Amino acid sequence: MSDLDMEKHASFVVGRVLDCGMLNDWYIICDYYGMEKLKEIALRIRSLERKSLSFISTVTDTPKEKFRCYKQIQSKTSHWYF
């Protein structure tokens, strides 16, 4: 935890706050990074939960299709259920 750098590990921090954080955590990273920087970081994150993707897409007014994690979700093949 002491080795965590907010600039160097920005995608990790933002990803974890989006997936597991509370609303207060969201406010903290919004104040620290700013909305435009958050959008840039979130666009490059490889994996986010569907709810997190919907949230960041709505808040930044960016289509889901532009996010890298959306492309990753679409490329995964699902199991066939018989």
PyMOL Python script that loads the backbone (N, CA, C, O; Angstrom):
from pymol import cmd

cmd.read_pdbstr("""\
ATOM      1  N   MET A   1       0.811  -1.185   0.000  1.00  0.00           N
ATOM      2  CA  MET A   1       0.000   0.000   0.000  1.00  0.00           C
ATOM      3  C   MET A   1       0.861   1.258   0.000  1.00  0.00           C
ATOM      4  O   MET A   1       0.505   2.254  -0.629  1.00  0.00           O
ATOM      5  N   SER A   2       1.975   1.217   0.692  1.00  0.00           N
ATOM      6  CA  SER A   2       2.837   2.393   0.749  1.00  0.00           C
ATOM      7  C   SER A   2       3.569   2.636  -0.570  1.00  0.00           C
ATOM      8  O   SER A   2       4.042   3.746  -0.814  1.00  0.00           O
ATOM      9  N   ASP A   3       3.670   1.605  -1.429  1.00  0.00           N
ATOM     10  CA  ASP A   3       4.343   1.743  -2.712  1.00  0.00           C
ATOM     11  C   ASP A   3       3.408   2.238  -3.815  1.00  0.00           C
ATOM     12  O   ASP A   3       3.848   2.447  -4.945  1.00  0.00           O
ATOM     13  N   LEU A   4       2.157   2.424  -3.508  1.00  0.00           N
ATOM     14  CA  LEU A   4       1.176   2.834  -4.498  1.00  0.00           C
ATOM     15  C   LEU A   4       1.333   4.315  -4.813  1.00  0.00           C
ATOM     16  O   LEU A   4       1.229   5.164  -3.927  1.00  0.00           O
ATOM     17  N   ASP A   5       1.582   4.615  -6.076  1.00  0.00           N
ATOM     18  CA  ASP A   5       1.737   5.985  -6.542  1.00  0.00           C
ATOM     19  C   ASP A   5       0.510   6.349  -7.364  1.00  0.00           C
ATOM     20  O   ASP A   5       0.173   5.643  -8.314  1.00  0.00           O
ATOM     21  N   MET A   6      -0.165   7.440  -7.012  1.00  0.00           N
ATOM     22  CA  MET A   6      -1.420   7.819  -7.675  1.00  0.00           C
ATOM     23  C   MET A   6      -1.226   8.152  -9.147  1.00  0.00           C
ATOM     24  O   MET A   6      -2.156   7.988  -9.936  1.00  0.00           O
ATOM     25  N   GLU A   7      -0.055   8.611  -9.533  1.00  0.00           N
ATOM     26  CA  GLU A   7       0.198   8.926 -10.942  1.00  0.00           C
ATOM     27  C   GLU A   7       0.679   7.696 -11.713  1.00  0.00           C
ATOM     28  O   GLU A   7       0.208   7.418 -12.816  1.00  0.00           O
ATOM     29  N   LYS A   8       1.605   6.979 -11.129  1.00  0.00           N
ATOM     30  CA  LYS A   8       2.183   5.819 -11.801  1.00  0.00           C
ATOM     31  C   LYS A   8       1.171   4.680 -11.939  1.00  0.00           C
ATOM     32  O   LYS A   8       1.164   3.985 -12.956  1.00  0.00           O
ATOM     33  N   HIS A   9       0.334   4.484 -10.949  1.00  0.00           N
ATOM     34  CA  HIS A   9      -0.641   3.393 -10.933  1.00  0.00           C
ATOM     35  C   HIS A   9      -2.076   3.915 -11.100  1.00  0.00           C
ATOM     36  O   HIS A   9      -3.008   3.398 -10.484  1.00  0.00           O
ATOM     37  N   ALA A  10      -2.236   4.928 -11.928  1.00  0.00           N
ATOM     38  CA  ALA A  10      -3.539   5.593 -12.080  1.00  0.00           C
ATOM     39  C   ALA A  10      -4.616   4.646 -12.588  1.00  0.00           C
ATOM     40  O   ALA A  10      -5.742   4.677 -12.091  1.00  0.00           O
ATOM     41  N   SER A  11      -4.294   3.802 -13.571  1.00  0.00           N
ATOM     42  CA  SER A  11      -5.323   2.905 -14.112  1.00  0.00           C
ATOM     43  C   SER A  11      -5.750   1.871 -13.075  1.00  0.00           C
ATOM     44  O   SER A  11      -6.920   1.489 -13.033  1.00  0.00           O
ATOM     45  N   PHE A  12      -4.829   1.418 -12.249  1.00  0.00           N
ATOM     46  CA  PHE A  12      -5.169   0.475 -11.190  1.00  0.00           C
ATOM     47  C   PHE A  12      -6.093   1.130 -10.168  1.00  0.00           C
ATOM     48  O   PHE A  12      -7.107   0.553  -9.775  1.00  0.00           O
ATOM     49  N   VAL A  13      -5.736   2.333  -9.744  1.00  0.00           N
ATOM     50  CA  VAL A  13      -6.524   3.053  -8.736  1.00  0.00           C
ATOM     51  C   VAL A  13      -7.930   3.331  -9.259  1.00  0.00           C
ATOM     52  O   VAL A  13      -8.915   3.064  -8.570  1.00  0.00           O
ATOM     53  N   VAL A  14      -8.024   3.862 -10.466  1.00  0.00           N
ATOM     54  CA  VAL A  14      -9.329   4.200 -11.036  1.00  0.00           C
ATOM     55  C   VAL A  14     -10.166   2.945 -11.243  1.00  0.00           C
ATOM     56  O   VAL A  14     -11.360   2.943 -10.941  1.00  0.00           O
ATOM     57  N   GLY A  15      -9.561   1.885 -11.750  1.00  0.00           N
ATOM     58  CA  GLY A  15     -10.281   0.626 -11.961  1.00  0.00           C
ATOM     59  C   GLY A  15     -10.838   0.054 -10.674  1.00  0.00           C
ATOM     60  O   GLY A  15     -11.978  -0.409 -10.638  1.00  0.00           O
ATOM     61  N   ARG A  16     -10.041   0.084  -9.617  1.00  0.00           N
ATOM     62  CA  ARG A  16     -10.493  -0.459  -8.340  1.00  0.00           C
ATOM     63  C   ARG A  16     -11.599   0.389  -7.724  1.00  0.00           C
ATOM     64  O   ARG A  16     -12.541  -0.144  -7.139  1.00  0.00           O
ATOM     65  N   VAL A  17     -11.486   1.696  -7.854  1.00  0.00           N
ATOM     66  CA  VAL A  17     -12.534   2.565  -7.314  1.00  0.00           C
ATOM     67  C   VAL A  17     -13.835   2.351  -8.086  1.00  0.00           C
ATOM     68  O   VAL A  17     -14.911   2.299  -7.490  1.00  0.00           O
ATOM     69  N   LEU A  18     -13.740   2.227  -9.402  1.00  0.00           N
ATOM     70  CA  LEU A  18     -14.952   1.996 -10.192  1.00  0.00           C
ATOM     71  C   LEU A  18     -15.596   0.657  -9.856  1.00  0.00           C
ATOM     72  O   LEU A  18     -16.818   0.573  -9.739  1.00  0.00           O
ATOM     73  N   ASP A  19     -14.797  -0.381  -9.699  1.00  0.00           N
ATOM     74  CA  ASP A  19     -15.345  -1.716  -9.443  1.00  0.00           C
ATOM     75  C   ASP A  19     -15.737  -1.941  -7.983  1.00  0.00           C
ATOM     76  O   ASP A  19     -16.760  -2.567  -7.708  1.00  0.00           O
ATOM     77  N   CYS A  20     -14.939  -1.441  -7.054  1.00  0.00           N
ATOM     78  CA  CYS A  20     -15.132  -1.802  -5.644  1.00  0.00           C
ATOM     79  C   CYS A  20     -15.336  -0.620  -4.707  1.00  0.00           C
ATOM     80  O   CYS A  20     -15.652  -0.814  -3.533  1.00  0.00           O
ATOM     81  N   GLY A  21     -15.164   0.582  -5.197  1.00  0.00           N
ATOM     82  CA  GLY A  21     -15.168   1.747  -4.322  1.00  0.00           C
ATOM     83  C   GLY A  21     -16.551   2.221  -3.926  1.00  0.00           C
ATOM     84  O   GLY A  21     -17.567   1.818  -4.493  1.00  0.00           O
ATOM     85  N   MET A  22     -16.549   3.083  -2.944  1.00  0.00           N
ATOM     86  CA  MET A  22     -17.760   3.734  -2.467  1.00  0.00           C
ATOM     87  C   MET A  22     -17.864   5.108  -3.135  1.00  0.00           C
ATOM     88  O   MET A  22     -16.934   5.548  -3.812  1.00  0.00           O
ATOM     89  N   LEU A  23     -18.980   5.768  -2.943  1.00  0.00           N
ATOM     90  CA  LEU A  23     -19.200   7.069  -3.569  1.00  0.00           C
ATOM     91  C   LEU A  23     -18.163   8.098  -3.101  1.00  0.00           C
ATOM     92  O   LEU A  23     -17.723   8.935  -3.888  1.00  0.00           O
ATOM     93  N   ASN A  24     -17.778   8.038  -1.841  1.00  0.00           N
ATOM     94  CA  ASN A  24     -16.748   8.959  -1.343  1.00  0.00           C
ATOM     95  C   ASN A  24     -15.412   8.745  -2.043  1.00  0.00           C
ATOM     96  O   ASN A  24     -14.685   9.706  -2.293  1.00  0.00           O
ATOM     97  N   ASP A  25     -15.079   7.490  -2.362  1.00  0.00           N
ATOM     98  CA  ASP A  25     -13.858   7.185  -3.104  1.00  0.00           C
ATOM     99  C   ASP A  25     -13.912   7.806  -4.498  1.00  0.00           C
ATOM    100  O   ASP A  25     -12.913   8.318  -5.003  1.00  0.00           O
ATOM    101  N   TRP A  26     -15.097   7.750  -5.110  1.00  0.00           N
ATOM    102  CA  TRP A  26     -15.287   8.355  -6.425  1.00  0.00           C
ATOM    103  C   TRP A  26     -15.023   9.862  -6.363  1.00  0.00           C
ATOM    104  O   TRP A  26     -14.361  10.417  -7.240  1.00  0.00           O
ATOM    105  N   TYR A  27     -15.541  10.516  -5.327  1.00  0.00           N
ATOM    106  CA  TYR A  27     -15.328  11.955  -5.176  1.00  0.00           C
ATOM    107  C   TYR A  27     -13.845  12.283  -4.986  1.00  0.00           C
ATOM    108  O   TYR A  27     -13.360  13.299  -5.484  1.00  0.00           O
ATOM    109  N   ILE A  28     -13.140  11.430  -4.275  1.00  0.00           N
ATOM    110  CA  ILE A  28     -11.706  11.653  -4.041  1.00  0.00           C
ATOM    111  C   ILE A  28     -10.933  11.597  -5.345  1.00  0.00           C
ATOM    112  O   ILE A  28     -10.115  12.477  -5.611  1.00  0.00           O
ATOM    113  N   ILE A  29     -11.175  10.572  -6.171  1.00  0.00           N
ATOM    114  CA  ILE A  29     -10.427  10.482  -7.421  1.00  0.00           C
ATOM    115  C   ILE A  29     -10.880  11.554  -8.419  1.00  0.00           C
ATOM    116  O   ILE A  29     -10.083  11.995  -9.247  1.00  0.00           O
ATOM    117  N   CYS A  30     -12.129  11.973  -8.354  1.00  0.00           N
ATOM    118  CA  CYS A  30     -12.585  13.082  -9.205  1.00  0.00           C
ATOM    119  C   CYS A  30     -11.841  14.364  -8.863  1.00  0.00           C
ATOM    120  O   CYS A  30     -11.429  15.105  -9.756  1.00  0.00           O
ATOM    121  N   ASP A  31     -11.672  14.623  -7.582  1.00  0.00           N
ATOM    122  CA  ASP A  31     -10.934  15.810  -7.156  1.00  0.00           C
ATOM    123  C   ASP A  31      -9.455  15.708  -7.523  1.00  0.00           C
ATOM    124  O   ASP A  31      -8.835  16.702  -7.901  1.00  0.00           O
ATOM    125  N   TYR A  32      -8.898  14.514  -7.410  1.00  0.00           N
ATOM    126  CA  TYR A  32      -7.470  14.336  -7.651  1.00  0.00           C
ATOM    127  C   TYR A  32      -7.130  14.409  -9.146  1.00  0.00           C
ATOM    128  O   TYR A  32      -6.230  15.147  -9.545  1.00  0.00           O
ATOM    129  N   TYR A  33      -7.857  13.638  -9.970  1.00  0.00           N
ATOM    130  CA  TYR A  33      -7.535  13.543 -11.391  1.00  0.00           C
ATOM    131  C   TYR A  33      -8.288  14.541 -12.264  1.00  0.00           C
ATOM    132  O   TYR A  33      -7.750  15.016 -13.264  1.00  0.00           O
ATOM    133  N   GLY A  34      -9.506  14.858 -11.902  1.00  0.00           N
ATOM    134  CA  GLY A  34     -10.355  15.668 -12.769  1.00  0.00           C
ATOM    135  C   GLY A  34     -11.110  14.757 -13.739  1.00  0.00           C
ATOM    136  O   GLY A  34     -10.658  13.653 -14.043  1.00  0.00           O
ATOM    137  N   MET A  35     -12.241  15.219 -14.214  1.00  0.00           N
ATOM    138  CA  MET A  35     -13.108  14.362 -15.023  1.00  0.00           C
ATOM    139  C   MET A  35     -12.480  13.996 -16.378  1.00  0.00           C
ATOM    140  O   MET A  35     -12.638  12.867 -16.843  1.00  0.00           O
ATOM    141  N   GLU A  36     -11.784  14.921 -16.999  1.00  0.00           N
ATOM    142  CA  GLU A  36     -11.192  14.636 -18.309  1.00  0.00           C
ATOM    143  C   GLU A  36     -10.083  13.582 -18.205  1.00  0.00           C
ATOM    144  O   GLU A  36      -9.994  12.686 -19.044  1.00  0.00           O
ATOM    145  N   LYS A  37      -9.248  13.691 -17.184  1.00  0.00           N
ATOM    146  CA  LYS A  37      -8.180  12.702 -16.973  1.00  0.00           C
ATOM    147  C   LYS A  37      -8.784  11.343 -16.599  1.00  0.00           C
ATOM    148  O   LYS A  37      -8.286  10.308 -17.040  1.00  0.00           O
ATOM    149  N   LEU A  38      -9.847  11.336 -15.794  1.00  0.00           N
ATOM    150  CA  LEU A  38     -10.520  10.080 -15.455  1.00  0.00           C
ATOM    151  C   LEU A  38     -11.040   9.398 -16.709  1.00  0.00           C
ATOM    152  O   LEU A  38     -10.935   8.180 -16.853  1.00  0.00           O
ATOM    153  N   LYS A  39     -11.597  10.180 -17.605  1.00  0.00           N
ATOM    154  CA  LYS A  39     -12.103   9.624 -18.860  1.00  0.00           C
ATOM    155  C   LYS A  39     -10.969   8.994 -19.671  1.00  0.00           C
ATOM    156  O   LYS A  39     -11.123   7.891 -20.195  1.00  0.00           O
ATOM    157  N   GLU A  40      -9.839   9.683 -19.778  1.00  0.00           N
ATOM    158  CA  GLU A  40      -8.688   9.149 -20.516  1.00  0.00           C
ATOM    159  C   GLU A  40      -8.189   7.848 -19.905  1.00  0.00           C
ATOM    160  O   GLU A  40      -7.873   6.899 -20.621  1.00  0.00           O
ATOM    161  N   ILE A  41      -8.121   7.810 -18.591  1.00  0.00           N
ATOM    162  CA  ILE A  41      -7.646   6.609 -17.893  1.00  0.00           C
ATOM    163  C   ILE A  41      -8.629   5.459 -18.091  1.00  0.00           C
ATOM    164  O   ILE A  41      -8.225   4.337 -18.395  1.00  0.00           O
ATOM    165  N   ALA A  42      -9.902   5.738 -17.920  1.00  0.00           N
ATOM    166  CA  ALA A  42     -10.930   4.698 -18.024  1.00  0.00           C
ATOM    167  C   ALA A  42     -11.018   4.133 -19.436  1.00  0.00           C
ATOM    168  O   ALA A  42     -11.322   2.952 -19.605  1.00  0.00           O
ATOM    169  N   LEU A  43     -10.764   4.930 -20.428  1.00  0.00           N
ATOM    170  CA  LEU A  43     -10.805   4.446 -21.807  1.00  0.00           C
ATOM    171  C   LEU A  43      -9.763   3.369 -22.064  1.00  0.00           C
ATOM    172  O   LEU A  43      -9.951   2.522 -22.937  1.00  0.00           O
ATOM    173  N   ARG A  44      -8.661   3.390 -21.310  1.00  0.00           N
ATOM    174  CA  ARG A  44      -7.572   2.430 -21.520  1.00  0.00           C
ATOM    175  C   ARG A  44      -7.610   1.216 -20.602  1.00  0.00           C
ATOM    176  O   ARG A  44      -6.813   0.296 -20.787  1.00  0.00           O
ATOM    177  N   ILE A  45      -8.502   1.181 -19.624  1.00  0.00           N
ATOM    178  CA  ILE A  45      -8.558   0.056 -18.681  1.00  0.00           C
ATOM    179  C   ILE A  45      -9.035  -1.193 -19.412  1.00  0.00           C
ATOM    180  O   ILE A  45      -9.999  -1.145 -20.176  1.00  0.00           O
ATOM    181  N   ARG A  46      -8.360  -2.301 -19.176  1.00  0.00           N
ATOM    182  CA  ARG A  46      -8.672  -3.549 -19.886  1.00  0.00           C
ATOM    183  C   ARG A  46      -9.928  -4.242 -19.413  1.00  0.00           C
ATOM    184  O   ARG A  46     -10.656  -4.821 -20.220  1.00  0.00           O
ATOM    185  N   SER A  47     -10.197  -4.194 -18.126  1.00  0.00           N
ATOM    186  CA  SER A  47     -11.383  -4.906 -17.644  1.00  0.00           C
ATOM    187  C   SER A  47     -12.079  -4.110 -16.554  1.00  0.00           C
ATOM    188  O   SER A  47     -11.460  -3.645 -15.597  1.00  0.00           O
ATOM    189  N   LEU A  48     -13.379  -3.969 -16.731  1.00  0.00           N
ATOM    190  CA  LEU A  48     -14.257  -3.367 -15.749  1.00  0.00           C
ATOM    191  C   LEU A  48     -15.529  -4.193 -15.704  1.00  0.00           C
ATOM    192  O   LEU A  48     -15.906  -4.826 -16.690  1.00  0.00           O
ATOM    193  N   GLU A  49     -16.176  -4.183 -14.572  1.00  0.00           N
ATOM    194  CA  GLU A  49     -17.465  -4.848 -14.483  1.00  0.00           C
ATOM    195  C   GLU A  49     -18.473  -4.068 -15.323  1.00  0.00           C
ATOM    196  O   GLU A  49     -18.285  -2.881 -15.588  1.00  0.00           O
ATOM    197  N   ARG A  50     -19.529  -4.735 -15.732  1.00  0.00           N
ATOM    198  CA  ARG A  50     -20.524  -4.098 -16.600  1.00  0.00           C
ATOM    199  C   ARG A  50     -21.162  -2.866 -15.960  1.00  0.00           C
ATOM    200  O   ARG A  50     -21.404  -1.868 -16.638  1.00  0.00           O
ATOM    201  N   LYS A  51     -21.433  -2.933 -14.668  1.00  0.00           N
ATOM    202  CA  LYS A  51     -22.018  -1.784 -13.972  1.00  0.00           C
ATOM    203  C   LYS A  51     -21.045  -0.616 -13.930  1.00  0.00           C
ATOM    204  O   LYS A  51     -21.446   0.537 -14.091  1.00  0.00           O
ATOM    205  N   SER A  52     -19.783  -0.908 -13.715  1.00  0.00           N
ATOM    206  CA  SER A  52     -18.769   0.138 -13.676  1.00  0.00           C
ATOM    207  C   SER A  52     -18.618   0.789 -15.040  1.00  0.00           C
ATOM    208  O   SER A  52     -18.479   2.008 -15.144  1.00  0.00           O
ATOM    209  N   LEU A  53     -18.646  -0.023 -16.078  1.00  0.00           N
ATOM    210  CA  LEU A  53     -18.569   0.500 -17.446  1.00  0.00           C
ATOM    211  C   LEU A  53     -19.764   1.398 -17.750  1.00  0.00           C
ATOM    212  O   LEU A  53     -19.600   2.469 -18.334  1.00  0.00           O
ATOM    213  N   SER A  54     -20.943   0.979 -17.367  1.00  0.00           N
ATOM    214  CA  SER A  54     -22.139   1.799 -17.582  1.00  0.00           C
ATOM    215  C   SER A  54     -22.051   3.110 -16.816  1.00  0.00           C
ATOM    216  O   SER A  54     -22.431   4.161 -17.331  1.00  0.00           O
ATOM    217  N   PHE A  55     -21.554   3.048 -15.597  1.00  0.00           N
ATOM    218  CA  PHE A  55     -21.434   4.258 -14.778  1.00  0.00           C
ATOM    219  C   PHE A  55     -20.473   5.263 -15.408  1.00  0.00           C
ATOM    220  O   PHE A  55     -20.826   6.427 -15.593  1.00  0.00           O
ATOM    221  N   ILE A  56     -19.266   4.819 -15.737  1.00  0.00           N
ATOM    222  CA  ILE A  56     -18.263   5.738 -16.273  1.00  0.00           C
ATOM    223  C   ILE A  56     -18.673   6.236 -17.653  1.00  0.00           C
ATOM    224  O   ILE A  56     -18.359   7.366 -18.030  1.00  0.00           O
ATOM    225  N   SER A  57     -19.363   5.406 -18.393  1.00  0.00           N
ATOM    226  CA  SER A  57     -19.860   5.824 -19.704  1.00  0.00           C
ATOM    227  C   SER A  57     -20.898   6.931 -19.562  1.00  0.00           C
ATOM    228  O   SER A  57     -20.879   7.902 -20.319  1.00  0.00           O
ATOM    229  N   THR A  58     -21.789   6.792 -18.613  1.00  0.00           N
ATOM    230  CA  THR A  58     -22.831   7.790 -18.389  1.00  0.00           C
ATOM    231  C   THR A  58     -22.258   9.081 -17.823  1.00  0.00           C
ATOM    232  O   THR A  58     -22.611  10.171 -18.274  1.00  0.00           O
ATOM    233  N   VAL A  59     -21.380   8.962 -16.843  1.00  0.00           N
ATOM    234  CA  VAL A  59     -20.822  10.146 -16.186  1.00  0.00           C
ATOM    235  C   VAL A  59     -19.974  10.975 -17.153  1.00  0.00           C
ATOM    236  O   VAL A  59     -20.015  12.205 -17.115  1.00  0.00           O
ATOM    237  N   THR A  60     -19.211  10.314 -18.013  1.00  0.00           N
ATOM    238  CA  THR A  60     -18.337  11.041 -18.935  1.00  0.00           C
ATOM    239  C   THR A  60     -19.002  11.321 -20.269  1.00  0.00           C
ATOM    240  O   THR A  60     -18.412  11.973 -21.131  1.00  0.00           O
ATOM    241  N   ASP A  61     -20.229  10.837 -20.452  1.00  0.00           N
ATOM    242  CA  ASP A  61     -20.976  11.024 -21.698  1.00  0.00           C
ATOM    243  C   ASP A  61     -20.183  10.495 -22.897  1.00  0.00           C
ATOM    244  O   ASP A  61     -20.043  11.167 -23.919  1.00  0.00           O
ATOM    245  N   THR A  62     -19.669   9.271 -22.739  1.00  0.00           N
ATOM    246  CA  THR A  62     -18.887   8.605 -23.761  1.00  0.00           C
ATOM    247  C   THR A  62     -19.560   7.279 -24.085  1.00  0.00           C
ATOM    248  O   THR A  62     -19.935   6.545 -23.170  1.00  0.00           O
ATOM    249  N   PRO A  63     -19.722   6.955 -25.364  1.00  0.00           N
ATOM    250  CA  PRO A  63     -20.335   5.660 -25.707  1.00  0.00           C
ATOM    251  C   PRO A  63     -19.503   4.488 -25.184  1.00  0.00           C
ATOM    252  O   PRO A  63     -18.274   4.546 -25.166  1.00  0.00           O
ATOM    253  N   LYS A  64     -20.178   3.440 -24.764  1.00  0.00           N
ATOM    254  CA  LYS A  64     -19.494   2.256 -24.223  1.00  0.00           C
ATOM    255  C   LYS A  64     -18.522   1.651 -25.225  1.00  0.00           C
ATOM    256  O   LYS A  64     -17.492   1.098 -24.841  1.00  0.00           O
ATOM    257  N   GLU A  65     -18.847   1.756 -26.501  1.00  0.00           N
ATOM    258  CA  GLU A  65     -18.038   1.137 -27.542  1.00  0.00           C
ATOM    259  C   GLU A  65     -16.621   1.702 -27.627  1.00  0.00           C
ATOM    260  O   GLU A  65     -15.734   1.056 -28.184  1.00  0.00           O
ATOM    261  N   LYS A  66     -16.402   2.875 -27.093  1.00  0.00           N
ATOM    262  CA  LYS A  66     -15.077   3.495 -27.147  1.00  0.00           C
ATOM    263  C   LYS A  66     -14.134   2.978 -26.069  1.00  0.00           C
ATOM    264  O   LYS A  66     -12.923   3.179 -26.168  1.00  0.00           O
ATOM    265  N   PHE A  67     -14.656   2.325 -25.054  1.00  0.00           N
ATOM    266  CA  PHE A  67     -13.831   1.833 -23.959  1.00  0.00           C
ATOM    267  C   PHE A  67     -13.153   0.528 -24.347  1.00  0.00           C
ATOM    268  O   PHE A  67     -13.756  -0.327 -24.996  1.00  0.00           O
ATOM    269  N   ARG A  68     -11.916   0.382 -23.952  1.00  0.00           N
ATOM    270  CA  ARG A  68     -11.147  -0.825 -24.247  1.00  0.00           C
ATOM    271  C   ARG A  68     -11.767  -2.058 -23.587  1.00  0.00           C
ATOM    272  O   ARG A  68     -11.779  -3.142 -24.172  1.00  0.00           O
ATOM    273  N   CYS A  69     -12.273  -1.889 -22.383  1.00  0.00           N
ATOM    274  CA  CYS A  69     -12.853  -3.024 -21.668  1.00  0.00           C
ATOM    275  C   CYS A  69     -14.116  -3.523 -22.368  1.00  0.00           C
ATOM    276  O   CYS A  69     -14.428  -4.710 -22.282  1.00  0.00           O
ATOM    277  N   TYR A  70     -14.843  -2.655 -23.051  1.00  0.00           N
ATOM    278  CA  TYR A  70     -16.031  -3.081 -23.795  1.00  0.00           C
ATOM    279  C   TYR A  70     -15.621  -3.996 -24.940  1.00  0.00           C
ATOM    280  O   TYR A  70     -16.283  -4.997 -25.212  1.00  0.00           O
ATOM    281  N   LYS A  71     -14.535  -3.652 -25.604  1.00  0.00           N
ATOM    282  CA  LYS A  71     -14.030  -4.477 -26.703  1.00  0.00           C
ATOM    283  C   LYS A  71     -13.557  -5.828 -26.188  1.00  0.00           C
ATOM    284  O   LYS A  71     -13.733  -6.846 -26.858  1.00  0.00           O
ATOM    285  N   GLN A  72     -12.957  -5.841 -25.002  1.00  0.00           N
ATOM    286  CA  GLN A  72     -12.507  -7.096 -24.396  1.00  0.00           C
ATOM    287  C   GLN A  72     -13.695  -7.984 -24.050  1.00  0.00           C
ATOM    288  O   GLN A  72     -13.638  -9.197 -24.250  1.00  0.00           O
ATOM    289  N   ILE A  73     -14.771  -7.393 -23.534  1.00  0.00           N
ATOM    290  CA  ILE A  73     -15.961  -8.166 -23.175  1.00  0.00           C
ATOM    291  C   ILE A  73     -16.559  -8.813 -24.417  1.00  0.00           C
ATOM    292  O   ILE A  73     -16.964  -9.974 -24.383  1.00  0.00           O
ATOM    293  N   GLN A  74     -16.612  -8.070 -25.503  1.00  0.00           N
ATOM    294  CA  GLN A  74     -17.218  -8.564 -26.729  1.00  0.00           C
ATOM    295  C   GLN A  74     -16.402  -9.678 -27.372  1.00  0.00           C
ATOM    296  O   GLN A  74     -16.959 -10.534 -28.059  1.00  0.00           O
ATOM    297  N   SER A  75     -15.088  -9.679 -27.157  1.00  0.00           N
ATOM    298  CA  SER A  75     -14.242 -10.690 -27.797  1.00  0.00           C
ATOM    299  C   SER A  75     -14.205 -12.007 -27.027  1.00  0.00           C
ATOM    300  O   SER A  75     -13.721 -13.008 -27.555  1.00  0.00           O
ATOM    301  N   LYS A  76     -14.703 -12.030 -25.794  1.00  0.00           N
ATOM    302  CA  LYS A  76     -14.735 -13.277 -25.022  1.00  0.00           C
ATOM    303  C   LYS A  76     -15.857 -14.157 -25.527  1.00  0.00           C
ATOM    304  O   LYS A  76     -16.968 -13.686 -25.770  1.00  0.00           O
ATOM    305  N   THR A  77     -15.567 -15.418 -25.681  1.00  0.00           N
ATOM    306  CA  THR A  77     -16.612 -16.350 -26.068  1.00  0.00           C
ATOM    307  C   THR A  77     -17.268 -16.912 -24.818  1.00  0.00           C
ATOM    308  O   THR A  77     -16.592 -17.213 -23.835  1.00  0.00           O
ATOM    309  N   SER A  78     -18.557 -17.049 -24.858  1.00  0.00           N
ATOM    310  CA  SER A  78     -19.269 -17.586 -23.709  1.00  0.00           C
ATOM    311  C   SER A  78     -19.514 -19.071 -23.892  1.00  0.00           C
ATOM    312  O   SER A  78     -19.451 -19.597 -25.004  1.00  0.00           O
ATOM    313  N   HIS A  79     -19.791 -19.725 -22.802  1.00  0.00           N
ATOM    314  CA  HIS A  79     -20.058 -21.149 -22.838  1.00  0.00           C
ATOM    315  C   HIS A  79     -21.430 -21.416 -23.446  1.00  0.00           C
ATOM    316  O   HIS A  79     -22.343 -20.597 -23.345  1.00  0.00           O
ATOM    317  N   TRP A  80     -21.547 -22.538 -24.056  1.00  0.00           N
ATOM    318  CA  TRP A  80     -22.839 -22.929 -24.605  1.00  0.00           C
ATOM    319  C   TRP A  80     -23.599 -23.674 -23.540  1.00  0.00           C
ATOM    320  O   TRP A  80     -23.064 -24.575 -22.894  1.00  0.00           O
ATOM    321  N   TYR A  81     -24.827 -23.302 -23.360  1.00  0.00           N
ATOM    322  CA  TYR A  81     -25.679 -24.002 -22.404  1.00  0.00           C
ATOM    323  C   TYR A  81     -26.705 -24.811 -23.191  1.00  0.00           C
ATOM    324  O   TYR A  81     -27.409 -24.286 -24.053  1.00  0.00           O
ATOM    325  N   PHE A  82     -26.769 -26.083 -22.876  1.00  0.00           N
ATOM    326  CA  PHE A  82     -27.703 -26.967 -23.583  1.00  0.00           C
ATOM    327  C   PHE A  82     -28.898 -27.287 -22.729  1.00  0.00           C
ATOM    328  O   PHE A  82     -29.788 -28.018 -23.161  1.00  0.00           O
TER     329      PHE A  82
END
""", "prot")
cmd.dss("prot")
cmd.show_as("cartoon", "prot")
cmd.util.cbc("prot")
cmd.orient("prot")
